[in-house]
Amino acid sequence: MKQRLLHLCAAALIFSSGAYASSIIRVSEDREKMATGKFEPTWESLAQYEVPEWFKNAKFGIWAHWGPQCVEGSGDWMARSMYLEGSSQYRHHVENYGHPSEFGFKDILPLFKAERWNPDSLVALYKSIGAQYFFVLGNHHDNYDLWDSKYQEWNSMNIGPRRDILAEWSAAAKKHGLPFGVSLHADHAWTWYEPAQRYDRQGPKTGVPYDGTLTAADGKGKWWDGLDPQKLYAQNHPMSRASWADGTIHSQWAWGNGATPPSEEFCTNFYNRTLDVVNRYKPDLLYFDVTGVPFYPVSDAGLKIAAHFYNSNIALNGGDLRAVMFGKILTEEQKKALVWDVERGAPNNIVPDPWQSCSCIGGWHYDTSIYENNAYKSAPTVIKLLADIVSKNGNLLLSIPLRADGTFDEKEEAVIHGIGKWMGINSEAIFSTRPWQVFGEGPVAEADIAIKAQGFNEGEYARMGSREIRFTQTPKHIYAIVLDWPEDNKVLIKSLAAGSPKVKGKIKNVELLGYGKLKATHTAEGLAVELPAGHDYRTVPVLRIKK
């Protein structure tokens, strides 16, 4: 153990200094061979990537961010937080399921039944409200595979639903003609699960280890006899520096700042599982919750995954590249190789290359407290975020949390149908549009709103009101999306002022989508428009202006 600790410390110093070229963890291709072709596993080669036209036009996707962490209904990251002594999720788990030394996350997995899950009807519904692509969770940081996995025994065919979740989602997406995406997060299980190595520091079970260090030998006579808990928890390694400080993981997300380096076996296992998904389910999109690509810069696994995904997709599509792969906190070089994903937020400018914001109407995993406190984003809030994002050349990937049984609640249903109603009237201002000369006007548009880490600034956009206008365009029309219905029914669009270099000639034709032609006056102050006072649908009005 001492020798291993010295090796890990030396590796950490090499990686943190940036001199990792000769010490990089190189994954084995013995089980899954990387597809060769146009792309090599280097940033320089991957920079040849061009975003496919279908994704530029899509603008809106739905994400089923759903798995066994929904069982307890205590919210996101519960499989980690149930091991954080004193946290609300720890208390909930102890009170309802047992102490984590006796009943750990492994014991939650059989309770994930998906007994009311109907993928066909869900995907059909999502398409009906305007989704242009569909994403599902392949695995989360909890390291449980939601398919008939060849490389992870802790999977949905062996434990829980006894169903190949990915296969059924994929078939439904194909049936309804939606590009299919898979998100894979298990590369972080190595550090994310480290609290499972802990123990209580107070109370009747002080010093009793949690179940994160159990081995296959401990399972004799248990329900999990024959399974190895270390293939789930991946904790047969020293804890990272300051691991007992609960927030340290965030500064170690990119494998620096004292994170214990992952083993070659762990990196290769994630690589194999990802290529298994790509080869068997043929997704059009891949999402990773990482800085850059998985395990970068300590391993070549992520770059090989990207090259394999692009090369195999080209072969699948007769020479055309339709694949989209996302990464977070990207450098300018990396933005040429991947599509930039911004979590729960947006930049406050038009981005030259297509990008995506991923967000959720509640928590990433189902949270009963959000339901009880009426804390879901409303349909108008989602629509405002969508309009803002699309005006800046982005797409919105929206998660609607499912309960463990595979259903959404009635409050979520209201949000879903609210989005669908607006889309039924106004989708032409969203799909297949491009940014106009400016993305918008109003106090929020003019504010200096910074991105925090990988995003997390969408709260700044929650205050967008009727003075906020966002613009999109097609070859024939400019669309002015007013982010709230003004109390006086009057809209003044300053960006369309007569004489402005943005406007050619007089504007004569202004229509409210879903209603018809409106009275409009074009002056040097702006384009003044009167909305219909008696209109019965007063949600985020869209003005269509002929060029």
Salt bridges, closest charged atoms under 4 A:
GLU29 OE1 - LYS33 NZ 3.98
GLU29 OE2 - LYS304 NZ 2.85
GLU32 OE2 - LYS150 NZ 3.47
GLU53 OE1 - LYS56 NZ 3.74
GLU53 OE2 - ARG434 NH2 2.93
GLU72 OE2 - HIS93 ND1 2.60
ASP76 OD1 - HIS365 ND1 2.80
GLU102 OE2 - LYS205 NZ 2.83
ASP107 OD2 - LYS106 NZ 2.82
ASP120 OD1 - LYS175 NZ 3.00
ASP120 OD1 - HIS176 NE2 3.01
ASP145 OD1 - ARG273 NH2 2.72
GLU153 OE1 - LYS231 NZ 3.69
GLU168 OE1 - ARG163 NH2 2.72
ASP187 OD2 - HIS188 NE2 3.96
ASP200 OD2 - HIS99 NE2 2.76
ASP211 OD2 - LYS106 NZ 2.89
ASP246 OD1 - ARG198 NH1 2.86
ASP276 OD2 - ARG280 NH1 2.97
ASP289 OD2 - HIS141 NE2 3.39
ASP289 OD2 - HIS185 ND1 3.99
ASP289 OD1 - LYS328 NZ 2.79
ASP300 OD2 - ARG26 NH1 3.91
ASP300 OD2 - LYS304 NZ 3.55
GLU332 OE2 - LYS335 NZ 3.48
GLU343 OE1 - LYS328 NZ 2.65
ASP388 OD2 - LYS392 NZ 2.82
ASP388 OD1 - ARG470 NE 2.71
ASP405 OD2 - ARG116 NH1 3.26
GLU413 OE2 - HIS417 NE2 3.62
GLU428 OE2 - ARG544 NH1 2.90
GLU458 OE2 - ARG344 NH1 3.57
GLU458 OE2 - LYS377 NZ 2.80
GLU460 OE1 - ARG463 NH2 3.72
GLU468 OE1 - ARG470 NH1 2.95
GLU511 OE1 - ARG544 NH2 3.08
